[in-house]
Amino acid sequence: MATSPMTASPIKFGTSGWRGLIADDFTFANVRLAVTAIAEHINGKKKNATVLVGYDTRFYSEEFSQLAVEILQQHGIRTLLCETFTPTPAIAYEIMRRKLDGAVNFTASHNPAQYHGLKFSSSDAGPALPEVTNDIEARAAKIIAKDGPLAFAGATPSHAGNDAHGETVNLRDTFLRRLEELVRFDILGKCTSKFVVDVLHGCGAGYLDKALVDHGVSVHALRTNRDCLFDGTGPDVSEENLAPLRKAVLDSGAAAGLATDGDADRFGIIDRDGTRISPNQILALVYDYLVETRGWKMPAARSVATSQMIDAAAKVRGQTTYQTPVGFKYIGQLIREDKIALGGEERAGLTIRGHIPEKDGILAGLLVAEMIAARGGSLKEQIQQLFKRIGREFWPIRENLHLSDEQKANAVKKVAVDASTLLGRKVVSVDRTDGAKFVFDDGSWMLLRLSGTEPLLRLYVEADSAAASARLAREATEWVLKN
């Protein structure tokens, strides 16, 4: 049912759940609306469902989760509430392990502190697909159309006693046991190097650090306490936010720094000399390492915006690569179908064969540590060795272009044209899976796409040297801005 502009629903799912500013659009009333719509969606599919409710370390996470438990129970849905902050990958694994009907996870992942969010995962343990989130949005809009925009205006935080939680669960031990099946801790246990772990005040605390310590690895852990303001910078694994990790790696002479973001689904890696290693290069390295050590002679998968270094690494191993639109759900599908050894995206998301159809920053950090222990040598050295085997280098760049509406419309018109030459380069193929990706005859490429989460035009380029990539990015930006 359509709603008039006056009563438009505030519940909108982006590439990864619904996110909003706390107390502005992420309110108790809107959470009640969203969870009511989710409960109706679940009941429309199955009676007597069981749903997991989890949350991250953000402000008011416990209160939002308790409210969700009460609403789901009122709709006859059995709930399992996480006892404490829980990583997104652990929630995904629990859905698989217990064959649950889904999960409601309160997290805004790597967004700044003033945001909160709600992710709904279906029974397949991956992020809900568009047909599911569209149904939830439609149900929310229908409630507003029927009861008005202030349908749940009186919704308040729950002050129910502890006995009102229903069943609670702690997922840490089962998830850590799962990681033991995927990571070769025997190799890590022999490692004499030290690692620094930075969980950025997020859910990775007691997971990434504990997994290493439990297997005799020397670890120095940073920012393991809860801080709802995340040092004022937010829990994103960006270069700026990893400055404390970089300093700790250099000060302690560690082999590497391993970081996870707010909900521990993304990873950040600092090499022993303090350099942040691009997630693009980590994907190619870890894929190559897994094919070699696990004997998985299988393709890789990456999003359209991710470096083609992984394609080249796969080719050297006699394998192919799947290219997907942006959004981890597409990689999750290939994991479910057991078609790939590793799938990843340039925003530091990775999962591997036989694991969850969702990003896992904890597993990523452990695999990087295992690879360093097994191969010796810094990550930079390992990348150079892989470049040599491939026969060329890859230097990806990503930039956010803040454009006026007019510039944006102009850019969209420009990229709609199938040109045979662009920026003085010969175009060999154009891919419109997600945005417009132009591949040039020298193997370099550029992609322009509108962001699914912010008012930006994202520009991705890649060439075979840092200088060539910088030049391509500069020329592409000038081309976009030119009338």
N, C-alpha and C positions, 0 to 999 in steps of 0.2 A: 504494500500500500504506500503510495507516495505521501510525503509529508509536505506541508507548506513551508516556505523558508523560515517562518516564525518558529516552527516546531521541528526544525531539522535535528536529526539525532546526533548527539555528540560522540557516539561510539563509531570510530572509523579504524579499521585494521590496516596497517601499512605492510611493509615487507616482513616485519616481525612483530606482530601483535599490535595492540592499541596503546599508545603512549600519550601522556598529557602532563601539563604543569600541575603540580600538587596544589590543591585548594583553588585552582582556577577551573580547569576542566577535569582534572583527576580528583573527584570529590566522592564522598560516601554515597551521595545520591546517584552519581553516574556509575560507580562501581556496582551498586545494587541493580541498576538498569542493565549493565553489561552481563553480570552473573545470572540475572533472571533470564535474559535472552539465551545465554549459554545453557542453562538448565533446561529450558524449553527445547533447545536444539538437541540436547542429549536424549531427553525423554521421547523426542520425535523419532529417534533412531532405535532406542532400546529401553526396555523397562528394567528396573532394579540395577541400574548401572553403578559402578564404583569409580570414583574420581579422586585423584591425588591433588592436594592443594599445597603449593610451595611458595616460597618468597625469598627475596634477597635482603641485603643489609640496609636498604633505604628507610627513610623516615616513614613511620606509620605502617610498615609492612605487616607486622603482626595483627594490627587492628583490621586492615583490609582483608587479610586471610581469614580471620575469625568471622567476619561478616559473610565472606564467600561460603564458608562451611555452613553457617546457619541457613543461608538461602538455598544451597544445594540440598541440605537435609529437608527443608520445608517442601521441596519438590520430589521427595522420596528417593533422593540419590545418596548412596552410601559414600562417606568421605574418609579419606586418610590424610590427616594434616601433618606436615613436616614439623618436627619438634623445634627446629631451628633453621637458620639460613641455609639454603641448599642450592648447590650449583645446578644450572639448567641441564648439563649432561647427565647428572645423577638422577634428576627427575625423569628424563627421557628413558634412561636405562631401567628405572623402576616400572615404568609403564610396560616395557617389553617383558621384564622378568615376571611380573605378576599378571600379565595380560589384562591390564586395567582398561577402562573405557575412555581414558584421557586424563589430562591434568590442567588445572588452572594455576598459573605461575605468576606471582606478582613480582615483576622485574622490569626495569627500563634498561637492562643490560649495561651498555657503555655510555648512555646519555648523562649529561650533567646532573648534579644533585637535586635541582629543583623539579626534575621529572620523576614520575613513576609510570608504571606500565603494567599491562596484563597480557600474558601470552597464553593462548589456548592450544594445547596439543591434543591431537586425536588419538584413537586407540593404536595407531601405527607408530606412535612415539615421536613423529616428526612435527614440525610447525604445521598448523592447520592450513590446508590448501584453500585457494580463493573461494571455491564453491561452499566450503564450510563457513569461512568468515563472512561471506556475502549473506549467507542464511542468518547468521547471528546478528549482523547489522540490520537486516530486514526485520527481524523479530523485535529488535530494540526500537526501530522506527515505528513499528505497529503498536507497541505499548504506548509510545508517546502520542501517536495519532488518536488512540483510544482514551487515554487517561490524562493527556495534556503534558506539556514540557516539564511540569513540576510533579510528575507522577510520584517520585520518591524524594521529594524535597525534604521530608522530615527524617530521612535516613540518618542515623547517628552511629558513631562507633559502638561496637558491642562492648558491654561491660559484664557479659555473662561470666560466671565463675569458671574455674579451670575444668570442672566436670562437664562443661558444655562443649568442650572441644570435639567430643566424639573420639574416634580412634586416632592416636598419633603414631608416627613412624619416624625412625632415624635411619637415613639412607646411607650414612657414611661407610659403615663396615662392608655392606654388600657391594657398594660401588668400588671401594678400594680392592676388594677381592676380585672384582671383574677386571680391574686394571692389571692385576697379576697374570691374568690369562693373555693379555695383549702386549705387555712390555716384558722384555727379558731382563728382569732384575738381577739375575745371576751375573750378567755382564756389568751392569751398573754397580753391583756390590763390590766388584773387584777394582772399581775406579778409585784412584787415589786423589782425583781432583775434587775441588769444592765447587758447589753451585750456590748462587744467591737466588732466592725466590721472592718475588714481590707480588702480593695479591691485591694491592691497591685498595685495602679496606673492604674487599668484596668477599664473595662466597668461596673463593679458592682456599681460604685459610683452613688448615686442618685436613686438606686434601692433597694438593701438590706437594707441600712441604712434608707432610706426614708420610706420604707414599715413599719419598726418598729416604727420610730418616729411618723409617721402619726397616729399610733394606740396607742399612749401614752406610748410607751416603752422607758425606759431610755437607750440611746445609746452613746457610744464614738466611733467616726469613724476615722480610720487611712488611710493615703496614698490615699486620694480621688482626688488629683490633677493629671493632666497628666504629666508623666515623660517618655519620649520615651526610656530612658535607664533603667527604672524600678530599680532604686537604684543600678544599676550595677549587680543585681543578677537574674533578669528575673522574670516574673509574675507567677511562678509555686507555687502551695500550698504545697511545700515541708517543712519538719521540719526546715531546715536552714532558709528558706525564711520567716517562721512564727515567728522567734525569736522576732521581735518587737511586734507582737500580744501577744505572751506569756508574755512578760514583762508588757504590758499594762493591761492584765487580772490580773496578780499578784498584780500590783501596785494599781489597782482600786477595787479589791475584786469583780470582775464581776462574774456572774454565768457561763459564757462561752465566748470564742472568736470565731467569725464566719468569715470565709474568703472566697473570690471567686478569681479565677485565672484571667488571662488577659482578656478573653472574657466572663467570668462569667458562664461558663458551668460546672466548677468543684468546689468542696467545700473543705475547710480545717477547722477542728474543734479543738479548744484548750479547755480542761476541766478547771474547776475553780482553780485546783492546778497547772496549767501550763503544764500539760501533753497533748501532741498531741494524739488525739484519732484516731486510724486507721480507714480509710474509710470503710474497711471490716466490722468492728464492728458497725459502724454507720448504714450501710445498714440493718443489722439484727435487730438492735434496732428500727429503724424507721418503718421497715416492721411490726414488732410485734406491735408497737404502732398504726399503721394504721388499722391493722386487728381488734384490740381491740376497737378503738374509732370510726372508720368509718363503722365497721361491714362488711368490705370487706372480705368475706370468699373465698379467691382466692389464687392461687399459687403465688410464687415469681419467678424472673428470675435473673440469674447472668452469667457472662462470666466464661469460663472454668478455668481462672486464679484466680477467686475470692474465698474467704473463704467459706467453707461449713457450717459456723455458720448460715447463712441465711436458708440453707436447714433444719438444726436442729430446728431453730425457727419456720419454716413453719410446720414441722412435729408435733411439740407440739400443734400447732393450727389445726392439722388435714389436712394440705395442702401439696402439692408437690412443686417441683422447676424445672424450665426449665434451662438447661445448654446450653449456646451458645458459638460459637467461639468468640475470642477477636474482638472488633469492635462494637460500640454502635448501629449500624444500625440493628443488629440482635435482640436487645432488643426492639428497636423502632417498629419493625414488630409486636411483641407480644402486645405492647401497642395499636397499630392500631387495632389489632384484639380483643381488650378488654379481653385478657386472663389472665392478671396478676394485682395484687394490686400494686406491686412495682418492678422495674427492676434496676439493678445496676452493676457496675464493680469496681474492686479494685483500679483503678486509679481515684477514687472520682467522678464517674459519677452516676447520679440517676435521675429517673423520676417516676411518679406515674400514676395510672389509670385515664383516662379521660384527661390527659395533653398531652404535646408534645412528639413525638417519638424521642426526643433528650435530651441530658444531661441538667440539670438545677441546677446550683450551688446556685442560689438565693433562689429557692424553698427549696432546701436541708437545707440551713441555717435557713430558717423560720420554717421548720418542726422540726428541732432540738431544736430551741428556744421554740416552742409550747410544745414539749414533756417535756422539762425541767420545763416549767411553770406548766404543768398539773401534772406531777409526783413528782415534788420536787426532791431533791437528785441530787448528781453529776452524770455525765455520767458514771464515773467509778463504782459508786454504782449501777446504772441501769444495767450496763453490768454484774456485779457480780450476780445480781438478775436473769438476763436472763440465765447466765451460770447454776445457781442452778436449774431453771425450766427445762433446757435442760438436765442437768445431766452430763455435761462435759464442758471443756474449749477449746477455739480455739485461737491459736497463730500463725497467718500467717506471713511469711517473704518473701520478694522479693529481689533478688540480680541480678545485671547485671554482667555477665562474659565477659570480654574483651578477646577474644581468637584470636590466629593466625588462618590463613586459614586452616592450617593443623589440629590444635586442633578442629576447628569447624567441619571439615569434619569427623574427628574421633568421635566427640560427636554425630553427626547426624547418623553415622553408629551404634553406641552403642544403641541409643534409639530406633532404628528400630527393635531391637530384642525383642520378647515377652518372657521375662524371668518369671519363676515362683517364683524366689526369687531374690531380689536386695538389696544391702547394708545390707545383713544379715537379711532382712525382707521378710515376705511372701507377694507376690503380689496377690491381689484378683481381680483387674481389670485394664485394660489398655485402656485409651481413647485417640483416635487420632483425635478428632474434630479440634484441633489447637495445633500443637506440639505433645508431648507425655506426658500423665498424668498417673502416676502409683499410684494406691490406695493400701495401705497396710492393713493387717488384723486388725491392731489396730485402724483403722480410720484415720491414718496420710496419707499424700500424697505428691508427688512432681511432678512438671510439668516443662519440658524444652521446650522452643520455641524460634525460631529466631525472633528478633524484626522486626516489620513491618516498623519502622521509623528510626532505628539506627543500626550500625554494631555491634550488641550485641547478645549474647545468654542470654535469661532471664531465671532465675531459681526461681521457686515459691515452697515453702514448707509450710506445716502446720501440727502441732501436738498439743497435749493437754496441753502443758506447754511451757513456754518461753525457758526453758533449753532443752527440747526435740526437739523443733523446731530449735534451734541454732545447736544442734548436727546433726540433719538431714541435715541442710543446709551445714554444714561443710563436712559431709561424701559425700553428693551429689556432692559438688564442687571438692573434691579429686577424686571421681570416674570419673567425666567429664574430668579432667586434666590428669588422668593417661593414658599412652599409652596402 
